[in-house]
Amino acid sequence: MEEATLSVVAIGAAAVAVLALALAVGAQLRLARIRRDFRALAGDGSTDIARVAATQNHRIDRIGAEVTRLREQVLTAEDDVRQSLRNVAVVRYDAFGDMGGRLSFSAAIVDDLGDGIVISSIHARSESRTYAKGIVGGASSVTLSPEEQQALAAATKGDPRSAVPSTKKDVS
């Protein structure tokens, strides 16, 4: 029976050796993947994990500072856009009943805050007069004509077609 016991022990030892070999190969493959990932993370060939972590933290801090700077630039650009004179509306009309062709007009040009200008040109048979009136906060310190008010209302709404034209005026 001793031979049988030795055979069982030998087979058990061989099985344990095969299992140990499989575990060693698996551990070696995992270690190779970790080393590859570490080299990719280090980038500079460093083998010190503390140095790699410090480098990554420095990169993250730089990216955070860049994001903050870009956020400030976007806010500045948004403010610039709000203050740009980009809302425009034109009302064309006949200033005098005997003149055809709706050659007179009032144009409102304002920013998102309602600041800007209203320009009116009154066309008569022998002359044309042009007026400009400043607009602050959607209102003027000078009395606006109905056509100027219509153009300003359309421009402050941001839709040049929002004013309802009468029979003698239209919004262009």
C-alpha positions as CSV (number, residue, x, y, z in Angstrom):
1,M,0.0,0.0,0.0
2,E,2.9,2.3,0.4
3,E,3.4,2.4,-3.3
4,A,-0.3,3.4,-3.8
5,T,0.0,6.1,-1.2
6,L,3.2,7.4,-2.9
7,S,1.3,7.5,-6.2
8,V,-1.6,9.4,-4.8
9,V,0.8,11.9,-3.2
10,A,2.7,12.2,-6.4
11,I,-0.4,12.8,-8.4
12,G,-1.6,15.4,-5.8
13,A,1.8,17.1,-5.9
14,A,1.6,17.2,-9.7
15,A,-1.9,18.7,-9.5
16,V,-0.8,21.3,-7.0
17,A,2.3,22.1,-9.2
18,V,0.1,22.6,-12.3
19,L,-2.3,24.8,-10.3
20,A,0.6,26.8,-9.0
21,L,2.0,27.2,-12.5
22,A,-1.4,28.4,-13.8
23,L,-1.7,30.9,-11.0
24,A,1.8,32.1,-11.7
25,V,1.1,32.6,-15.4
26,G,-2.1,34.5,-14.6
27,A,-0.3,36.7,-12.1
28,Q,2.5,37.4,-14.7
29,L,-0.1,38.4,-17.3
30,R,-1.9,40.7,-14.9
31,L,1.5,42.2,-13.9
32,A,2.4,42.8,-17.6
33,R,-1.0,44.7,-18.1
34,I,-0.4,46.8,-14.9
35,R,3.1,47.7,-16.1
36,R,1.8,48.6,-19.5
37,D,-0.9,50.8,-18.0
38,F,1.6,52.3,-15.6
39,R,4.0,53.2,-18.5
40,A,1.1,54.8,-20.3
41,L,0.1,56.8,-17.2
42,A,3.7,57.8,-16.4
43,G,4.5,59.0,-19.9
44,D,7.9,60.2,-19.0
45,G,9.4,56.7,-18.2
46,S,9.2,57.3,-14.5
47,T,8.9,54.2,-12.3
48,D,8.0,56.0,-9.1
49,I,4.3,55.9,-8.4
50,A,4.4,59.0,-6.2
51,R,6.1,61.0,-9.0
52,V,3.5,59.7,-11.5
53,A,0.6,60.7,-9.1
54,A,2.1,64.1,-8.5
55,T,2.5,64.7,-12.3
56,Q,-1.2,63.7,-12.9
57,N,-2.3,66.0,-10.1
58,H,-0.4,68.8,-11.6
59,R,-2.0,68.1,-15.0
60,I,-5.4,68.1,-13.4
61,D,-4.7,71.4,-11.7
62,R,-3.6,72.9,-15.0
63,I,-6.8,71.7,-16.7
64,G,-8.9,73.0,-13.9
65,A,-7.3,76.4,-14.2
66,E,-7.8,76.4,-18.0
67,V,-11.5,75.5,-17.6
68,T,-11.9,78.4,-15.1
69,R,-10.2,80.8,-17.6
70,L,-12.4,79.5,-20.4
71,R,-15.6,79.9,-18.3
72,E,-14.6,83.5,-17.6
73,Q,-14.1,84.1,-21.3
74,V,-17.5,82.6,-22.2
75,L,-19.2,84.9,-19.6
76,T,-17.4,87.9,-21.0
77,A,-18.4,86.9,-24.6
78,E,-22.1,86.4,-23.4
79,D,-22.0,89.9,-21.9
80,D,-20.5,91.3,-25.1
81,V,-23.3,89.7,-27.1
82,R,-26.0,91.1,-24.8
83,Q,-24.6,94.6,-25.3
84,S,-24.3,94.3,-29.1
85,L,-26.8,96.2,-31.2
86,R,-28.3,93.2,-32.8
87,N,-32.1,93.7,-32.5
88,V,-33.3,95.7,-35.5
89,A,-36.7,96.6,-36.8
90,V,-37.8,98.9,-39.5
91,V,-41.2,100.5,-40.0
92,R,-41.8,102.0,-43.5
93,Y,-44.7,104.4,-44.1
94,D,-46.0,107.3,-46.0
95,A,-45.4,110.4,-43.9
96,F,-47.8,112.5,-46.0
97,G,-50.9,111.1,-47.6
98,D,-50.2,112.5,-51.0
99,M,-46.8,110.8,-51.3
100,G,-46.8,107.2,-52.5
101,G,-44.2,104.5,-52.1
102,R,-43.7,104.4,-48.3
103,L,-40.4,106.2,-48.6
104,S,-40.3,107.3,-45.0
105,F,-39.1,104.9,-42.3
106,S,-38.2,104.5,-38.6
107,A,-35.5,102.0,-37.7
108,A,-34.8,100.9,-34.1
109,I,-31.5,99.2,-33.3
110,V,-31.1,98.1,-29.7
111,D,-29.2,95.5,-27.6
112,D,-30.7,92.9,-25.3
113,L,-31.0,95.5,-22.5
114,G,-33.0,97.9,-24.7
115,D,-30.2,100.4,-25.2
116,G,-29.6,101.8,-28.6
117,I,-31.0,104.2,-31.2
118,V,-34.1,105.0,-33.2
119,I,-33.4,106.6,-36.6
120,S,-36.3,108.1,-38.6
121,S,-36.2,109.5,-42.1
122,I,-39.2,111.6,-43.2
123,H,-39.4,111.8,-47.0
124,A,-41.3,114.7,-48.6
125,R,-41.6,115.8,-52.2
126,S,-38.6,118.2,-52.2
127,E,-36.6,117.1,-49.1
128,S,-35.9,114.4,-46.7
129,R,-35.1,114.9,-43.0
130,T,-33.4,112.4,-40.7
131,Y,-33.7,112.2,-36.9
132,A,-31.8,110.0,-34.4
133,K,-33.1,109.5,-30.9
134,G,-31.2,107.6,-28.1
135,I,-32.8,104.7,-26.3
136,V,-31.9,103.6,-22.8
137,G,-33.6,100.7,-21.2
138,G,-36.2,100.6,-23.9
139,A,-37.3,104.2,-23.5
140,S,-36.3,107.6,-24.9
141,S,-36.0,110.9,-23.1
142,V,-37.4,112.4,-26.3
143,T,-41.0,111.8,-27.4
144,L,-41.2,109.0,-30.0
145,S,-43.6,109.1,-32.9
146,P,-46.1,106.1,-33.3
147,E,-43.9,104.7,-36.0
148,E,-40.8,105.0,-33.9
149,Q,-42.6,103.3,-31.0
150,Q,-43.7,100.5,-33.3
151,A,-40.2,100.0,-34.5
152,L,-38.8,100.1,-30.9
153,A,-41.4,97.6,-29.7
154,A,-40.6,95.2,-32.5
155,A,-36.8,95.5,-32.0
156,T,-37.0,95.1,-28.2
157,K,-39.0,91.9,-28.7
158,G,-36.3,90.7,-31.0
159,D,-38.7,90.0,-33.8
160,P,-39.0,92.6,-36.5
161,R,-42.4,91.1,-37.5
162,S,-43.9,91.3,-34.1
163,A,-45.4,94.8,-34.6
164,V,-48.8,94.8,-36.4
165,P,-48.5,97.1,-39.3
166,S,-51.3,99.5,-40.1
167,T,-52.6,100.2,-43.6
168,K,-50.1,103.0,-44.1
169,K,-47.1,101.4,-42.4
170,D,-45.4,98.0,-42.6
171,V,-42.5,96.4,-40.8
172,S,-39.6,95.4,-43.1
